[in-house]
């Protein structure tokens, strides 16, 4: 399989724009939204020449809350409370966790990752031979969040290292489907094969592996501050999404290879190849801790991104502004600290994991949030997969347009 390295495409594709109407007369927004969604879904099916299981959008605005979904011939019903894997949207949650730790004085964004955790004699990352990857001593926490650290993307990229033409992650999942991944597994590959995109702040390159390292940092900092062994998932549950969090949500970040079942109700992902189809609901999410292991619903993602971007969640408004604007000198996109600026859509992230595509964004100017879900990949050609990806942006833009934004 060559699936995972396609994830990075989602931040590189051009956006599709739609015009905004100045007509503020009364409209049946739901009817217009449903019509727009039917058109987008139909156009995608025509373009791909195949059935698309479903396309859904959930939008909250000063004009109301609207949900619209279109089900293909072979699709299943999706509601705002249907669970799915939201993939790299996880990176925004990881950024929130790091910035929360910064607010609490638990870490400093511009510390080198080899420095000691404040108030301790323990370093942010392990000081062992397997973690001696290129430029380790030069990299800061901020640079990891910006994808400006030069960290080679072990789970997406085969340009410098591959196993029989596959990424390390794909090869491991193919030969050992229940392998328990850890950040140390990825970092050892970096070290053993001297993999790097270059020195920090000289190149912007999207890297799942960089965020895996951030997951390790979160685990180590939380363990030191708790005087107990803690994981990335523990911090997310205790401080960001669990019952004791400021804005409790039902979002989950599975870390065990055995924890493959989605909560009910859920939608199955589907991948179309040139010669067969594949259902992808069961998944070893341990391969994507901190960079793509999130599970939730459209309602949950809306509650998260709206409260976060409005400074009503765990982050101060100043920290949210930092998340949105702190770009590295090598950055050529709208990406800051685990956060993209999708022109015409808003701030947030998107995600692509086998069989699932999604987008999560909030526009502070219009107070509009939008979540898009397409549980489908067409891998019969690269061009068709890219059409699936661009549909996320098209849908978000069109949903806002129907409400006059």
N, C-alpha and C positions, 0 to 999 in steps of 0.2 A: 504494500500500500504506500502511496505517496500523498496521503491526505493531509497530514498535519502541517506541512510547510506552507499550505495554502492559506493558513490563518492570517499571515502577515499581509496578504493582499488587501484585507479589508480596510487598512489605513492608507493605502496607496492609490486607490482608484479615484478618478475624478468624480465630483458630485454632479447630480442632475438638478437643475434649478427650475422652479415654476414661478410664475408671476403672482403677485398679490392683488386682490381686487379691492378697490376703494369703496365698493358698494356696501353700505352698512344697513341696507333695508333688511327687514326680517326674512330669514331663510329657514328652511328645514335642514339644519346642519347634518342631522343624522342621515337623511335621505341623500344629501349631496355626498357625504362621506362614503356611504354604502355604494353609490354609483361610481365614485372615483376608485374605490377598492376593486370593484368588479372589473373596471377597465384595466387597471394595473395588472391584476391577476390574469385576465384574458390575454393581454399583450405579452405577458411573460410566457404563458403557455404556448402562444403562437410562435414566439421567438425561439423557444426551446423545442418546440414540436413534441411536447410531452405533457402529461397531466402533472400539475403542481398541487400537492396535497392540501395546502392551505396558506393563506397570507392574512395576518392580523395586525391591527394597530390599536393602541390605547392612548388617548390624548386627553390631558387635563388642562383646562384654560379658564380664564375669567368668564368665558361664555358657556362654560359647562364641561362636563366629563362625557367623553364619547368613546365607544368601542365599536369596531367594525371588523368582521372577519368574512373571508370567502373560502368555501370548502370545495376542493376539487373532487373529481369523480371517485378517487380512491382515498380521499382524505378522511380525517376524523374531526369531530367537533372540538373547537378551541374556544375557551372562555377567558376572561381576564384573570381567572384564578386557576388556570391550567399550568402545571409545572413544566419547566423545560431547562435544558442546560444552557446557561447564558455565557459560557466560554470566557473570552477575553474582557468582557465587562467586569470580570473579577479583578482586573488590574486596577480599576478605579477604587474598589473596596480596599485593595492592598495599599494604595496610595493614602486612602483615608486612615488606615491603621497606622501607617508610618507618621503621618502628620499629627494624629492624635498623640502618639508617643512623643513627638517633638513638643507639642503643647504642654505635656505633663513633665517635661524636662528629662525624659528617659533616653533621648538621643538627640544628636545634632545633625541636621541635614548635610552639612558640609564636612562632617567627620569622614576621614578615610575609613573604609570598611575594615581595615586592619587595626584601627584604634580601639581602645578599651571602651566598653559601655560606661557612660558616666556613673561615677560612684563605685565602680567595680574594678577588678583586675582581670576581667574576662573580655576578650575581644569580640567585636560584632560578628566576625566569621571565624571558623576554626583555624587555629594556627598549627596546621599539620601539613605534611608533604602533599597529600592528595589535593589540597586547596591552594597550591602554589601555581595558579593559572596566570597567564600573561597579564602584566600591568596591575596585578592585584593590589600592590602597595600604592598605586596612584588613584584608585577609584574611590569616589565618594558615594554616599547614599543618594544624594540628589541626582547624580549622574545616572544611577541605575533607574530611578524613577523616570528620567527623561529619555531613556534609550540612547544616552550619549556616553556610555561607559566602555563601548567597544567590545561588549560581551558577545561572543559567537552564539548563535541561536541553534543549540543542539537538536531541538525538537522540530525545527522548521527548515533548516538549511543543509543542503548536501554539497555546497560548493567547495568546502574545504575538507569535509569529513563525511563519509557515509559507510554503510555496511551493506554491501551488495546493491548499491544504488538507492538504499533507503536511509532515512534518518535513524539515528540511534534509537529514538523513541519508537518509531514504527517497527524497527527490527525486533526490539525487545517485546513489544506487544504481540507481534506475530508469532514469536517463538515461545514466549512465556506470558500469556494473557493476564495472569494473576500476579505478575511481578510487583512487589511493593517498591515503588519509586521513592526517591528522596532527592533533595537538592545536591547531596554529596555525590550521587551517581552521575549527575550532569556535570558537576564541577570536575570530577575525576577525568571525564572525557576531555574537557578543556585543557586540563593539566597534562594528561598523557600525550595529547596530540598537538599541544602548543597552539591552540585555536584562539584567534582574536580578529576583530575587524580593525584594530588600530588602537592608538593611545586615547585615553578619555578626552572628550570634547573636540575630537578631530573628525568624527564621523557619527552621523545619526543612523542607527540601524535597529529596527524593531527586534526585540529579543525576549522570547519567553524565558530563556535561561537567566537573564538578568533579573526578572521578577521572581524566579525560583530562589535566587540568592536573597532577595528581599524577604521572602517567606522564611528563610532560615534566620535572618536577622530578627524578624518579629518574634520568632520562637525563642531565640536566645535571650533577647532583651526581656521578654515577658517571664521567662524562667528565672532570670536573675532578680527581677522585681517581685516575684512571687515566692522566691525561695523554694521552688518546686519545678519539676519538669513540666513544661508547657509546650504546646504546639501552636502553629499558625491558626489552626481551627479553634483552639481554645480561646485565643485572643479575640478572634472574630465573633465567637459566640458570647463571650463574657462582656465585651466592650462595644461591639459594633451592631450586632443583629439579634442577640439573644434576649431573653425576658428581662434581664437587668440592664440592657442597653438603653440609651436615651430614647431611641425610637425602635422598639422591638419589632422584629420582622420574622417571617418564617423561612428566611433564606438560609440555605445550608451550604457548607463547604466540605464535602466528603474528602477524607484523607486516606482511608484504608482501601487497598486494592479490592477487598471483598465487598465494599459498600457500593454496589453497582446499580441498585434498583432505585428508580426515581420515585418520589412520593406520589400518591394518588390525589387528584386526577392528573395525568400527565399526557403529553403528546409525544408520540414516537418520532424520531428523526428518520429521514430517508435519504439515501445516496443512490443516484442513478449512474451506473457505468454504461459503457457502450454495449456490454454483453449481459449485464445482470443488475438487479437492484439489491440494496442492503438496508435492513432496518438497524438503527443505531441507538436505541434507547438505553441498553445496558452498556456500561462503560467503566473501565478502570480509571477513575479520576485521579488516582495518586500520581499519574504521569504529569498532572498539570496543577499541582498545589501552588496557590498564590498568583498564578498567571491565567488560569482558565478552569477552575474546578467548581465554580458557583452554580447553584441550582435554586430556582425561584419562579415566581409568576410575574406577569405583567403589572399587576397591582402592586406587588412588593417592590419591584424595580422603580415604579413611579413614586411610591412613598419614599424610597431611599433617595433618589436623585433630586426630587423636589426639596425635601427637607435639608439635604446636604448643601445644595447650591444656594439655598436661601439663608444659610447660617443657622438653621434650626435643629441641626443634628449634633453630632459630637464635635464638629469642627467650628472654630470661631470664623467669622466672616473674613478675617485677615488670612486665615489658613486656606479658606476656599479660594480666595483671590490668588494666593500663591500657587495652589493647585492648577488654576486656570491659566496662569500667565508665566510661570517660571520655566522658560524654554532654554535649552542648552545652545551654545554658540554654533553647533553643527546642525541643529534642527532645521529641516527644510519644510516641515509640515506644521499643522496647527497643534502639535502635541506638546504638552507641558509635563506636569507631574501625574502620570497615569491618567491623563485627561486630554481629550481631543476637542478642538473647536470646529464643529461641522458648520460651515458657512450656510446660513439660512435655516439651520436646524437648532443648534444650541451646543452646550457643553456636555460632555459625557464620554461614552466609549461605545464600541461595538464588539461583536464577538462571532467567531466562527469555529465550531468544533463539530466533528463528524456528524453530518445530518442536521445541524442547527445553525441558523444565522439570526442575529438579533442586533438591535440598536437601542441605546438608552441615552436620552439627551434632555436637557433643560435649557430654555432660553430666558435669561433673566430680564431682558428688555420687554418681552411680551407676557412673561409669567406662564409660558406654555411648556409642558413636558410631553414627550412623545416616546412611546415604546413600540418597536416593530418586531414581529416574529415571523420568520419564514423557516419552517422545519424541513428544509430540503436543500440538497446539493445536487447539481447536475455536473458530474465529472466525466461525461462523455467527451467533453472538450474543454480546454482552458477558457475559450471565449464564452461558452455557456455558463461555466461557473462564475465568471466575472459578471455576466448578466444577472445572475442570482444576487451577487453582492451589491451591484448598483441599485437593485430593486429596493434595498433597505432605505437608501437615501431618497430615491424617488417617492417612496411611500410616505416617508416623514415630511418631505416638502409638500406633497400634495395634500396630506392630512391637515397641515397648518394652513394651506391655501384655502381649503374649503371652509375654514373658520374665519377667513379674512386676515390671516397673519402672513 
